[in-house]
């Protein structure tokens, strides 16, 4: 559990906080990811980077959904920097693509 690659980067001024989701985004990593997301709620803007996610479970997607609700309550609208196919597929199976506001896939 100590190898989490979750990153909540601080930048000066009104720069967005970037939260990079770990490659193995499952239950064992959720405490670290949750801490980064809670910290990001204090930023003026938030960007989520899920491009490197290789494994994801329902609990992880539920955490992101709860984060989006908390962010919305604070007037934030987190943007996506990237979303892996693994994450997109899992969200689709669970019917969470719209609720997570995943960006549309770009045609090849």
N, C-alpha and C positions, 0 to 999 in steps of 0.2 A: 504494500500500500504506500510505501514511502517513495515510490518512483513516479509519482504523478507528474504529468507534464502540463497540468492546468496552469495557465498563466493569466494573471490579472495585471496588466501593465499600467503603471502610472505614467501619465504624461502631463506636462505643464499646461496651464491655462484651461481652455475649453476643449481640449483634445478628447476624443472618445476613449473610453477604457476598453481594451481588447481582452476578451476572455477566450483563450485557446482551449478547446476541449481535448482531453487525452485520447490517444489511439484506442485504448481499452477503456471505454466509457461505460462501465458497468458498476454494479452495487459497491464493490470494494473501493472504487474511486470517488463515490458520491460525497463523502465528507469534505474532501479537498476541493472538489468542484463547487460544492455548496458554499464553502467559505469564500471562494473567489467570486461567485455570483453575488453573494451578500455584500461584499466589499464594492463590487461594481455598481450596486444600487445607489451608492453615494456619488457617483460620477455624473457629470452633466449629460453624457451620452455613452452608450454601450454598443460594442460590436462583438458578436459571437463568431468564433472561427471553428467550425466543425469539419473542415476539409480533411483533417488527418484522422478522423474517427474510423477505426477498422472494425470495432466490436461495440455494440450498444444493446442495452436491455430496456425493458419497459420502465423500470425505476428511474433510469437516467432521463428518459423522455418525459416522465412525469415531473422530475425535478426542473427540467427546462420549461415545462408548461407552468408550473408554480412560479418560476422566476419571471416569465412573461407577464403573468397576472400581477405580481408584486411591482414589476417595472411600470406597467400600465397605470397602476394606482398612484405611482409617483410622477406620472406624466412623461415617462420614458418610453421610447419605442425602439428596442434593441434591433440593430440591423445585423444581417448575416454577411460575413466576409467570404464564407465558403461552407458547403455542406457536402460530405462524402456520399457516394451512392449507397453505402451501407446504412447510413443514418437516414437518408431519404427513403430507402426501401422500408426500414423499420417503422418510420413515421407513417408511411402509406398504409402498411398492414394494419396499424392501430387506428387509422383514420385521424391522425394528428397533424397532417401536412399543413392544413389551413390554420389550425389553432396555434401551431408553432411559427406560422408565417414564413415557412421555408420559401426561398426564392424559386422561381420557375427554372426548370432545366434549360440550358441553352442547346439548341440543335448543333450537331457536329458539322 
